[in-house]
Amino acid sequence: MLLLHTFCFILPGVAALALRSPTPRSTFSVPQVGNPDYTGFATSGPAALARTYAKYGRTLPDYVYRAVEHAKAAFHDKGSVTNQPQVLDSAYLCEVSLGSPPQSLFLDFDTGSSDLWVFSSITDPSVVGRQKLYAPERSKTSRKIDGASWSIKYGDGTSAYGDVYLDQVDVGGIVVKSQAIEAATNVSNRFTANSAESGLLGLAFGTINTVKPTKQATFFDNVKAVLAEPLFTVDLKKGAFGTYDFGYVDQNKKTSHITWTSVNSSRGFWDISSTGYAVGNNKFIKTSINGIVDTGTTLLFLPDEIVQGYYRNVKDSTYSTIEGGWIFPCDNENNPDFTFGIGAHYRGRIPGSYMNYAQAISQFGYCFGGIQSDVDFGFSIYGDILLKSQFVVFDGGNTRVGFASKKL
């Protein structure tokens, strides 16, 4: 089946977006298209675990480190990576234009970070793969911020750092004329390996932007004033192409009213609290589950007791120390749905079929589960496994997140 590491091409939402200068009450939509080049170790369950540990500054525990090394070794053997039976919905990339004249790069839209950083012409050539590069010297509108720098250090020891420029950024005809662009001078090799991705466009809160000595506003912060509504929606899909919409809610993309929940932005994230959960047809259990809504995380990370309870209901599931997580037979036809609560009445359903994330490395015919334990994080992470099942609204004006059901 298809490997869906995806690109996005930008389409204007209303006639006003034909203008290249922002005007009041603008909207735009970012649909996704497929990238057939996303293969290999990066698609494995251990790789998804490692990316999340690194992103949130957690040191890889020994069992995850061993799982990563085992997966890397397995993918060096061509025979071990064939016949993957499931669809992988991994990172999502979107086309963005930087500078003047415009330079087109593919970036990861990430609600779990707040930096717009890119591979650039000043990046050490030894760490550049086939990424498209931002060249500030070729832009008539770029201006280096003297004395400014940025640096992101991850829990696995990797890092990215560099200089900061102000330049024009165009997404769907909406232009921010003076957006901070963090141009990498050096990055760790794990970024080099993803040659399709030229960087990141963070959509979390500006308080966790890493630019020093003065933090810089995110793209969303800069564009909110010209949007019809200060929000964006995320409509990811399983095995198909979804959209990011800015400035409006497309009523045709949802099948229920939006249920809102407040955001605790003190840590800089879209941090919410679910009101409980249910496994399959079992009773809904009321409990508070605090977590970050993160489009940049592939899996759904939940408290360990909830994860164990889920897999007790999955036929022949087992915790694999080799994989670093839960696995189960890929051909299971009746994995239980997982239901989460928002507010008193909304119940979001994640189909059991969404739990097949990737073929297990250690056991033929087994799949790495889409739900894994958050035991090493201290908080849950509502990643793409959950988001693909929901229509989600990030409301920057009222600091809240909304959920609605949709056709799956």
N, C-alpha and C positions, 0 to 999 in steps of 0.2 A: 504494500500500500504506500501511499504518498508520505513523504517526510515533509511536514509543513512548518519549516522555519520560513517565515513569510516576510515579503516586502509589502510596502503600502505606497500606492500612488494617490495623489491628492486631487480631490474633486471639489469644486465650489458648491456650497449649499444653496445660496440664493444669488439673485442677479447682482447684488451689491458686491459680491466677491469677485466680479470681473475686474474691479478696480484693484490696482496694485498697492495703492495707499489705503490704510485702514479707515473705514468710516463707521459711524455709530451703528449699532445693531447688526453686526456682521455675524455670519455663521459659516462653518465649513466642515466638510466630512473627509475622513481619511480611510478609504477602503484598503483592504489587504489583498495581495496576490502572492502566489507561492514562490518559494526559492528551492529549486531542486538540488542545490549544492550542500545542504545541511545534512551531513552524514557522519558516521564514525563515532569515536569515543564521546563526542559532545552530546550525542543523542541518548546516552546510557543513563540508567538510574543513578549510579554513583556520581556521574558528572553533574546531574541536576542537584544532588545533595551538596556536592563540593561548592558549586556556584553560590548556593544559598548561605552556607557557612561563611564563605569569603565575603559575600556582600554585606552581611550583618556583623562583620568583625569578629566572628567566632573562630577560634583555633580548631582545626580539624581534629576530632578525637581519633585515637589510634584505629578504631574499627572502620571509620570512614576513610582514613588515609589508606589503609590496607585494601579496602574495596576499590578505591580509585586506582591504585597501582595494579590491582588484578584486572580491572576493566581496560586500562591502557594496554596491558600486555595482551589481553584477548583481542583487542581491535587491531593489533599488529598482525594477527593471523587472519588472513582474508577469509578463510573458511568459517570463522566464528561470527561473522556479521551478516550472513545471508539469511534470506527467508524470514525477515522480521514480519510478524503477522498482524501488527496493529498500527494504527495511525499515531504519529507523534505530533503533538501540537506544542512546539517549543517556543523560542523567542520570536518576537514580531518586530519587523523593521519597517520604517517609513521613510519616504523620500522627502528631504528637506533641502532648500536652496540657501546657501550661505554666501554673503558678499555681493559685490557688484563689479563686473558682470557675475551672474549667479553661478555658483559651483554646487553641483548636485551630489549629495551624500546620502547614504542609507543609515539611519539612526534607530536605536531602540527607544521607543516611548515607554518610560519607566516611572510608575507612580510610587516606586520605593526609593527614589533618589532625587537630588535637586541640583545636579550639575549638567550643563550642556558641554560635554567634552568630546573631542574628536582627534583622530589621527590627522597629522598635518605635515606640511612641508618641512617643519622643524623637528619632526620626530626622527629619532635615531634610525637610519635606514636599516640597521641590522634587525630591528623589531617590527618592520613593516612587511606585511604579506602582500596580498593583492587588494588591500583596502583602497578605496578612493580617498584622496587627501584634500584637506582644506589648506589652501595656500593664501595666507593673509597678504603676502606681498603682491598677489595678483588682483587684489580687490581694491578698488578706488575708495571704498568707504570704510576700510579697516583702520583701526587705531589701537596701538598697543597701550595697555595700562601700565605705565612705568611703576615698578616696584611690586606689582601684583603677581601672585603665583597661586597655584592650586596643587593639591596633593591628596590622593586617595590611597589609603593603605588597607589591605584586606586581611582577614584572619588567616588565610593560607600563606601569608608572606608575600603575596604579589602586590603590585602597586602601579599607579599611573600618576604622572605629574607633569607640570609644564608652565607655560606663560598664558596670559589672559589678554584677549583683544575685545574691543567693541566693534561690532559690525552688523550689517543688515541680515536678518533671518526671515525667510519667506516660507510660510506653510500654507498652502492652498490659497494664495493670493493675499493673505493677511501678512503684512510686513511689520516687523519690529525693527526700527531703524538703528537702534543702539542696544543690541543684545550682547551680553557677555558670552563669548565663545572661548572655552578653555582648550587651548591648542597643546596637545601632548608633545613634550620633548622626549619622553621615554615611557614605555609601558612594559609590563611583564609579558612573557611569552604566551600566557594563556589567552591574552587578547589578540595576539598575532594570529593564533590558530583559526579564529573566525574571520576569514578573509572577506566575507560579505558585509560585515558590520564595521562601519567607520566611526562609531561612537555611540553616545547616549544622550537622550533629551529627557532630563528629569522633570517629573510632574508632581513631586512631593512639595513640602513647604520650604520656603527659602531659608529658614533658620538652620537647615543642615547643609546649605551650600558650603563648599570647602574653600572658596577663594579667600585669600588673605592679602592684605590686612583688613579688607572690607568685603563682606559677603555680597554677592550679586543676586539680583532678582532672577527668578526662573522665567522661561518663555511664557508659561501660563499667567504668572503674575503680571507680566508686561502687556499681555494681550487682553486681559479680563475687561479692561475699560472700554474696548471697542466691540466686545461681544454683545449679542442681543441679551444673553443671560450669562452671568459669570460662572459657567459650568462646562464640563465636558462629560460625554457618555462613552462607555466602553461596551461593545457588543462583540466579544470574541466567540468563536464557534469551534465545534469539534469536527475536524475533517473538512472544513469549508472556510471561506474567507469572511472575516468580520469587518467592523469599522470602529473608528474613533470619530465622534461628532463633537464639534466645539460650538458652544453658544446656543444650543437648542436641544430639545428632547424630541426625537422622532417617534411619534405616537404609534406608528406602524410596526415598530420594532419590539413592542412589548405587548403582553396579553393580560396584564393586571395593573392596578394602580401602583404607584411608587410608594414604598414604605421607607421612611427616613429613619436614620439613626445618627446621633451626634458623634462628632469626631473629637478625640483628644489629640490635639496637635502639639502637645508639649514636647514630644520627642521629634517633631518634624515630619511625622508620617500621617497617612490617612488611617489612624488607629481607632478601631471601633470595638464594640462589645456585642457579640452574638448572645442571644437569650436562651440557647439550648440546642439540643440535637436529638435525632432519632436515627436508628439503623433499621433499614427495611420497614417492615410493618410494626416494629416494636413501639412501645410507648415513648412519647416525646419526653425527654428529660430536661427539666428547667435548670439551667446553670449558666453562669456568666463565662464567656470565652473571649478574652481580650486578644485582638489580633490586628495585623496590618494588612490592608487591602493593597496588593502589590502585583501589578501587571508584569513586573520584571522577574517574578519567581514562578517557576513552572508548576511545582507541586503544591499540595494542600498540607500544611503542617499544623497538627492539632495536639492537645495534651495526650500523653502516652496512654492513659487509661481509656480514653475515647478511641484511640487508634486500635488498641488491643481488642476492645469491645466490637469494633467494626470487623476486624479480621477473624474473630471467633465465628462470625456468620458467613465467612467466605470459604467455600469448599476447598479443602486441601491447601489452605494458605499456611505459610510458615515464615518465621523471621530468619533471614539469612545473614549470618555474620560475614559471609563473603561479599554479599551485595551491599551490606550496611543498612538494610531495610527489609520491609515485608514484600514477599513475592507470592504468586498464586498461579494456577494453570491458566494459560492464555485463552484456552477454549471454554472456560467457565461461561455458561450462558445465563446464569441467574445470580450474578453478584448483587447483593442488596444495594438499593439506593441509599444515599446519605442525605439526611435532611438537616438544615440548620435554621435557627430562628432569628428573626429581626423584629424587635418590638414584641408586642403582646400577641400578634396574630399572624404575621407573615412567616411562611415556611418555604424556604428555598430548597428545591430538590435537585440533587446531583445524581443523574442516572448511574446505576452500577456499571454500565458499559463504559463509562468515562474513566474508570479506575485502572484500565490497562494502559500504563504509561509507556513502557519500553520492554523489549525482550530482555529477560535476565541473562547475565553473562555466565552464571555458574550452573544453570540447570536448564537443559533444552525443554522447550514447550512451556516454560514459566515466564510470567511477566512481572516487572517491577511495579509495585502499587502506586497509584496516584496520591494516596493518603499516607503520610509518614509522621513520625513522632517529632514534636517540637521540644523534646526534653532538654536539648542543649542550648536552646535559644532564650527561654524564659518568657516567651510570648508566642502566640500562634501567628501563622502567615496564611492569609487567604489568597492563594496564588491562582494560576490559570486553570487548574483542574476545577476549581469552584467557579471562577469568573466565566468560563465557557458556558455554564448552565444558566447564567443570569444576565439580565439587562441592568447595568450598573451606572449610576449617576454620581459624579464627583462635583459637589456644589461648593465652589470656592467662596461664593458670596455669603452663604450661611454656615459654612464649615460643617458640612454633613455629607453623608453618603446615602444614596437611595438604591433599593433593590426592587426589581419587578421580574415577574416570570416572562418567558418568551417561548416561541415555537422552537423546538429542538429537532 
